[in-house]
Amino acid sequence: MVADNRFTCLMATHSVECLRCGHVRQVPARAGQNVDAGECDRCEYVGWALVADLTEKLRRILRERPPERRRLYAA
């Protein structure tokens, strides 16, 4: 049996971290598309960032701020 690849779409998996509690999970994403990680299973917050984009200093700064002031801006 040969698989029909016409409808196969490669999905990458990204590690994202909750900006409130630090919970890390894997989310599938297609290249070039935004990812909706939904709310955190642990704390129900909806702010996420790629694990690779966060430094320990940035993690500490974000967690010390109240949730309504946690925003990342592109430099």
PEZI-V374010 format. One record per residue. N is the residue number from 0. RES is the residue in three letters. PHI is phi in degrees with one decimal (none if undefined). PSI is psi in degrees with one decimal (NA if undefined). Layout:
N | RES | PHI | PSI
N | RES | PHI | PSI
This chain:
0 | MET | none | 131.4
1 | VAL | -105.9 | 132.1
2 | ALA | -74.3 | 141.0
3 | ASP | -88.7 | 109.4
4 | ASN | -87.9 | 2.4
5 | ARG | -62.3 | -30.5
6 | PHE | -109.0 | 7.1
7 | THR | -81.9 | 130.0
8 | CYS | -125.1 | 124.4
9 | LEU | -73.3 | 133.5
10 | MET | -120.4 | 132.6
11 | ALA | -89.5 | 157.6
12 | THR | -114.4 | 128.9
13 | HIS | -113.5 | 141.7
14 | SER | -89.5 | 122.0
15 | VAL | -119.6 | 151.3
16 | GLU | -123.2 | 133.6
17 | CYS | -65.9 | 132.5
18 | LEU | -79.6 | -6.7
19 | ARG | -95.8 | -54.5
20 | CYS | -110.4 | -11.2
21 | GLY | 88.1 | 4.6
22 | HIS | -61.4 | 132.9
23 | VAL | -110.1 | 137.1
24 | ARG | -146.9 | 164.2
25 | GLN | -96.9 | 135.0
26 | VAL | -130.3 | 137.2
27 | PRO | -78.1 | 146.8
28 | ALA | -153.2 | 139.7
29 | ARG | -83.1 | 148.3
30 | ALA | -59.6 | 133.7
31 | GLY | 81.1 | 4.4
32 | GLN | -114.7 | 148.4
33 | ASN | -70.4 | 151.5
34 | VAL | -109.8 | 131.4
35 | ASP | -106.2 | 103.0
36 | ALA | -82.8 | -7.6
37 | GLY | 72.1 | -157.9
38 | GLU | -95.0 | 155.2
39 | CYS | -67.9 | 135.3
40 | ASP | -65.9 | -28.2
41 | ARG | -85.4 | -47.7
42 | CYS | -122.8 | -3.2
43 | GLU | 69.9 | 12.5
44 | TYR | -76.9 | 154.3
45 | VAL | -114.5 | 12.1
46 | GLY | -94.0 | 122.0
47 | TRP | -130.0 | 154.6
48 | ALA | -143.5 | 152.6
49 | LEU | -64.0 | 135.6
50 | VAL | -56.5 | -40.0
51 | ALA | -65.7 | -21.3
52 | ASP | -87.8 | -10.0
53 | LEU | -102.5 | 134.7
54 | THR | -102.1 | 166.1
55 | GLU | -62.2 | -37.9
56 | LYS | -63.9 | -44.9
57 | LEU | -65.7 | -39.5
58 | ARG | -58.7 | -46.3
59 | ARG | -63.4 | -44.8
60 | ILE | -60.7 | -45.7
61 | LEU | -65.2 | -39.8
62 | ARG | -73.1 | -22.9
63 | GLU | -79.9 | -18.8
64 | ARG | -84.6 | 150.8
65 | PRO | -65.3 | 148.5
66 | PRO | -52.1 | -36.6
67 | GLU | -69.7 | -13.5
68 | ARG | -105.4 | 6.3
69 | ARG | -87.8 | 97.9
70 | ARG | -138.0 | 137.9
71 | LEU | -101.0 | 133.3
72 | TYR | -114.8 | 141.6
73 | ALA | -70.4 | 137.3
74 | ALA | -84.9 | NA
